[in-house]
Amino acid sequence: MLSGIPVIYGIDPFSTETVPSHQLGSIGISNDGRKFRYAYVGASALVAGNLLQGPAEDTGDQGITPTAAAIGDTSVLTSSTMTVTANQYAGGYMIVTVTPGLGHIYRIKSHPAATAAALTFQLYESIRVALTTTSRVDFVANQFNGVIQNPATATSSPIGVAMTAAALNTYTWIQSGGVASVLADGALTVGVNLSASNATAGAVEAAVTAQAAIGYAVTGIATGEQGAVFLTLD
């Protein structure tokens, strides 16, 4: 059964902790109405004002062949072999990309570690359309489990902006909606639509059609400076 994601009001968006106090991806709303997401820091410490993305896409965990799974099953065993750490995809998603079952998405509850082996994924929801060995599935990580600086060449999608210099392997809030301080790549004019920069890691630039939309400039911002951006990621 689907359930609502937690919403926490009156948060301290600059807080960090080593033990999680909320579900990853939980929505936080500050007293002034800005929106945030609870995230785990991966790869390296964050830089305040930098645009962030989720963990890098792993194409090796896409197009996976499952064994047969009947309607009502709450687990799926892969036929393809995979190499993953324990619960690497917990809180993420299994998406059926080839029929039978095409178009269905299932949230992942847990799974063991595996090294070039088949493994079983436990799901929060039961299978709605039976899967066969003709089906193919993609495994997609929880976008808030291992956030990193948005690189010039995207390896995932932008999800927020760092509020503080949160250390590696800590939990913190990242901003996803409302007025934020963000690094500018190139001079930005007030009111212009913005995209993730494809030249400067962690920055935004004037909108480019082929790049992810971030929001719009609240003020003019000089090249290389931080400025007011209204985020529309949430």
Wavefront OBJ file of the C-alpha trace (Angstrom):
o trace
v 0.000 0.000 0.000
v 1.240 3.497 -0.819
v 1.696 5.893 2.066
v 2.523 9.569 2.313
v 6.081 10.768 2.735
v 6.718 12.433 6.109
v 6.488 16.234 6.242
v 8.342 17.989 9.066
v 7.584 21.629 9.891
v 9.773 24.272 11.530
v 13.018 22.406 10.787
v 16.578 23.628 11.332
v 17.872 23.362 7.733
v 21.498 23.831 8.837
v 21.577 20.825 11.166
v 23.671 17.713 10.518
v 23.750 14.376 12.310
v 25.504 11.012 12.119
v 22.418 8.965 13.013
v 19.301 9.568 10.894
v 16.276 11.035 12.621
v 14.012 11.025 9.547
v 13.313 8.901 6.493
v 15.516 9.817 3.528
v 13.590 12.078 1.194
v 11.328 13.389 3.960
v 10.038 16.871 3.180
v 10.961 19.666 5.576
v 9.321 23.070 5.588
v 10.934 25.993 7.371
v 8.991 28.682 9.205
v 9.121 30.900 6.094
v 7.773 28.180 3.774
v 10.949 27.081 1.990
v 11.103 23.364 1.119
v 13.859 20.903 1.982
v 14.627 17.197 1.654
v 16.392 15.010 4.206
v 19.469 13.426 2.640
v 22.597 11.364 3.260
v 25.899 12.849 2.086
v 27.934 10.636 -0.261
v 31.387 10.926 -1.922
v 32.583 14.134 -0.201
v 31.561 16.993 2.103
v 29.021 19.431 0.731
v 29.673 23.081 -0.141
v 27.001 25.564 0.927
v 25.204 27.053 -2.072
v 26.231 24.269 -4.451
v 23.673 22.488 -6.604
v 23.459 18.770 -5.774
v 22.423 15.615 -7.589
v 21.507 12.118 -6.464
v 23.907 9.153 -6.583
v 25.297 8.442 -10.037
v 23.252 6.240 -12.358
v 24.550 2.660 -12.619
v 23.633 1.410 -16.091
v 24.835 -2.072 -15.108
v 21.774 -2.385 -12.890
v 19.367 -1.648 -15.738
v 17.775 -4.100 -18.154
v 17.945 -6.843 -15.508
v 16.128 -10.132 -16.128
v 13.896 -11.283 -13.254
v 12.732 -14.801 -12.554
v 8.969 -15.344 -12.713
v 7.007 -13.398 -10.090
v 3.274 -13.896 -9.582
v 0.634 -11.268 -8.857
v 0.693 -10.652 -5.101
v 4.372 -11.539 -4.597
v 6.317 -9.046 -2.480
v 9.776 -10.099 -3.581
v 11.577 -10.502 -6.893
v 14.562 -12.744 -7.554
v 16.831 -11.679 -10.396
v 17.988 -14.104 -13.050
v 20.733 -11.705 -14.143
v 23.696 -11.453 -11.781
v 24.390 -8.173 -9.969
v 27.085 -6.668 -7.754
v 25.663 -4.443 -5.017
v 26.212 -3.604 -1.379
v 23.531 -4.519 1.153
v 20.481 -2.255 0.778
v 22.177 -0.115 -1.872
v 18.747 0.260 -3.504
v 16.630 0.312 -0.334
v 14.135 3.154 -0.558
v 14.671 3.260 -4.302
v 12.635 1.727 -7.099
v 12.301 -1.246 -9.419
v 10.815 -0.146 -12.751
v 9.558 -2.653 -15.310
v 10.896 -1.542 -18.694
v 9.922 -4.495 -20.915
v 6.577 -6.320 -20.891
v 5.087 -8.330 -19.162
v 4.494 -5.710 -16.464
v 5.697 -2.782 -18.565
v 5.285 0.613 -16.900
v 4.856 -0.576 -13.319
v 7.056 0.797 -10.538
v 7.730 -0.781 -7.135
v 9.462 0.701 -4.111
v 12.322 -1.431 -2.739
v 12.311 -2.352 0.940
v 15.590 -4.267 1.277
v 18.066 -6.643 -0.345
v 21.313 -8.413 0.592
v 24.784 -7.750 -0.769
v 25.832 -9.654 -3.892
v 28.980 -10.080 -5.958
v 28.227 -11.205 -9.509
v 25.255 -13.180 -8.203
v 21.490 -13.300 -8.448
v 19.697 -11.724 -5.492
v 16.258 -11.176 -4.026
v 14.691 -7.741 -3.643
v 11.995 -7.287 -0.991
v 9.316 -4.786 -2.070
v 6.926 -2.504 -0.185
v 4.153 -3.226 -2.703
v 2.979 -6.526 -4.155
v 3.435 -7.372 -7.834
v 0.454 -6.067 -9.833
v 1.205 -7.705 -13.210
v 3.017 -11.038 -13.245
v 6.659 -10.923 -14.339
v 8.360 -13.509 -16.530
v 11.895 -14.027 -17.797
v 10.864 -11.946 -20.817
v 10.347 -8.936 -18.529
v 13.205 -6.515 -17.876
v 13.617 -4.246 -14.875
v 15.756 -1.252 -13.920
v 16.899 -0.619 -10.365
v 16.985 3.064 -9.385
v 18.582 4.251 -6.152
v 16.890 6.523 -3.629
v 17.918 9.960 -4.947
v 18.538 11.223 -1.411
v 20.833 8.380 -0.366
v 24.336 9.616 -1.207
v 23.880 13.141 -2.587
v 26.884 14.704 -4.353
v 27.857 17.989 -5.970
v 26.111 18.282 -9.335
v 28.898 17.634 -11.883
v 29.370 19.515 -15.158
v 28.490 16.261 -16.930
v 25.352 15.003 -15.214
v 25.339 11.412 -13.933
v 21.948 11.724 -12.236
v 19.351 14.475 -11.824
v 19.553 17.657 -9.703
v 17.661 17.368 -6.419
v 18.563 20.369 -4.275
v 21.098 22.873 -2.977
v 23.451 22.408 -0.023
v 22.586 24.549 2.979
v 25.751 23.869 4.954
v 29.148 22.171 4.677
v 27.790 18.824 5.834
v 30.540 16.226 6.210
v 30.786 12.944 4.330
v 28.584 10.189 5.794
v 26.268 12.576 7.638
v 22.571 13.356 7.314
v 21.323 16.851 6.590
v 18.655 18.943 4.909
v 19.102 20.150 1.334
v 16.893 22.859 -0.147
v 14.544 21.946 -2.990
v 12.028 24.800 -3.122
v 11.817 28.544 -2.524
v 14.460 31.270 -2.340
v 17.990 29.865 -1.987
v 21.566 31.090 -2.288
v 23.102 29.349 -5.316
v 26.379 29.561 -7.249
v 26.089 31.212 -10.686
v 27.991 30.138 -13.801
v 27.855 33.223 -16.017
v 26.102 36.510 -15.269
v 22.411 35.976 -14.620
v 19.636 38.501 -15.177
v 16.745 38.892 -12.747
v 13.777 36.703 -13.705
v 15.665 34.448 -16.147
v 14.931 30.713 -16.084
v 17.838 28.564 -14.885
v 19.385 25.183 -15.668
v 22.067 23.077 -14.044
v 25.408 24.251 -15.439
v 27.235 21.976 -17.861
v 30.510 23.873 -17.355
v 30.853 24.541 -13.609
v 30.145 21.834 -11.040
v 27.618 22.852 -8.397
v 26.421 25.909 -10.333
v 23.400 27.057 -12.321
v 23.272 28.999 -15.586
v 20.728 30.676 -17.850
v 18.274 28.042 -19.073
v 19.419 25.606 -21.761
v 16.771 23.340 -23.273
v 18.783 20.114 -22.984
v 19.764 20.697 -19.340
v 17.730 20.133 -16.193
v 15.503 23.024 -15.103
v 16.253 24.383 -11.620
v 14.115 27.514 -11.139
v 14.584 31.217 -11.852
v 16.774 34.119 -10.726
v 15.232 36.349 -8.061
v 17.979 38.953 -8.567
v 20.776 39.543 -11.020
v 23.859 37.477 -10.106
v 27.458 38.093 -11.206
v 29.607 35.302 -12.629
v 31.097 33.110 -9.916
v 29.029 34.675 -7.153
v 26.197 33.328 -5.017
v 22.801 34.898 -5.487
v 19.063 34.569 -4.910
v 17.438 31.752 -6.895
v 13.856 30.524 -6.524
v 14.141 26.727 -6.668
v 11.327 24.761 -8.311
v 12.727 21.257 -7.769
v 9.835 20.560 -5.354
l 1 2 3 4 5 6 7 8 9 10 11 12 13 14 15 16 17 18 19 20 21 22 23 24 25 26 27 28 29 30 31 32 33 34 35 36 37 38 39 40 41 42 43 44 45 46 47 48 49 50 51 52 53 54 55 56 57 58 59 60 61 62 63 64 65 66 67 68 69 70 71 72 73 74 75 76 77 78 79 80 81 82 83 84 85 86 87 88 89 90 91 92 93 94 95 96 97 98 99 100 101 102 103 104 105 106 107 108 109 110 111 112 113 114 115 116 117 118 119 120 121 122 123 124 125 126 127 128 129 130 131 132 133 134 135 136 137 138 139 140 141 142 143 144 145 146 147 148 149 150 151 152 153 154 155 156 157 158 159 160 161 162 163 164 165 166 167 168 169 170 171 172 173 174 175 176 177 178 179 180 181 182 183 184 185 186 187 188 189 190 191 192 193 194 195 196 197 198 199 200 201 202 203 204 205 206 207 208 209 210 211 212 213 214 215 216 217 218 219 220 221 222 223 224 225 226 227 228 229 230 231 232 233 234
